[in-house]
Amino acid sequence: GELEFLLAFCVGTADASSMKPKPGQQIGEHRIHHEYLAIKDMFSERGESKRFEMAKKRMNKTFANAGMKADYSDTMGAMSQCLKIRNLFSHCHWAQSKKQGLFFINLEDAAKTPGALKLDAFRHASPKTLDRIEEYFWYTFECLDYLARALAIKSNVMRGPAPLRPKRKQPLPKHDVLFPPKSFH
């Protein structure tokens, strides 16, 4: 939720950057007005994937025109990975073993497997992996914040100094590598 909220701010900043303020309107007021409009637009759309696609369509050209295409692409890639993890976790059932920790089963995957339903394809969610994912989500948050502020300063809808870009993180491996199949019994 926090990532989608910050993504909406990026959309608003992109919109404000491509429009001139009304006569007499301060740059901060102009930017905030467009950020609020973007939040309304984004969250009136149902479904996180639809909101993500809407955001990309509204921002792509603005970031390219500002010479920020690489930062934009990296951030949207990180956001896409976070969206996949969010969806993985929102469609799963959790179990716990006193000795081995947390496990989950993706119910959508179990339902799509040919044959009779089997609820034994659990994946291990180790504390180390969950920490790694949390760090990646935080990195994505920092990238979204950077993207909005850097564009706002570059397009003169916010005063500087320019923010520092977060140190790049490697993308996360695929889910089956992050969460290996394992029995919790």
C-alpha positions, 0 to 999 in steps of 0.5 A: 500500500505504501509503495502504491501511495508513493507511486501516485505521488510520482504520477502527480509530480510527473503531471505537475512537471508537464503543466504550467502553474496557474497564474499566481500559483506557487510551485509547491501548491501546483505540485501538491494539487497534481499529487492529490489529483493523481492519488484520487485517480489512481485509487479510484481504479480497482486493482493494483495491476491496473493502477501500476499500468495507469501510472506507467502510461502517465509517467513514461514520457515525462521521465524520458523527456526529463532525461531520467529514463534509466532511473524510471525504468529501474524503479518501475522494475523494482516496483514490478517485483514488489507487486509480484511478491505482494500478489504471491503473499496475498493468495497464499495460506501460511503455516508454522513449524516450531522447529523450521519456522514459517511456510506458505502455499500459493493457493492459486498455484495449487488450484491450477495444478492438473489433477486432484487438489493437493495442499502439500506444496509448501514453500519455506519463508526463512527469516533471512529471505523475509528480511531480504524482501523487506530490504528490497521493498524499502529500496523500492520505496526510496527509489520512488521517493527519489524519482518524485523529488528528482523530477520535481526539482529538475522540472522546477516544481520543487526547490532543491537540493537534488536528492541522492539516488539510492544505491542500486540493489540487485533484483530478487531471484524468482519466487521458487528460488527465494522460497524453496519447496519444503515440507514443514512436517 
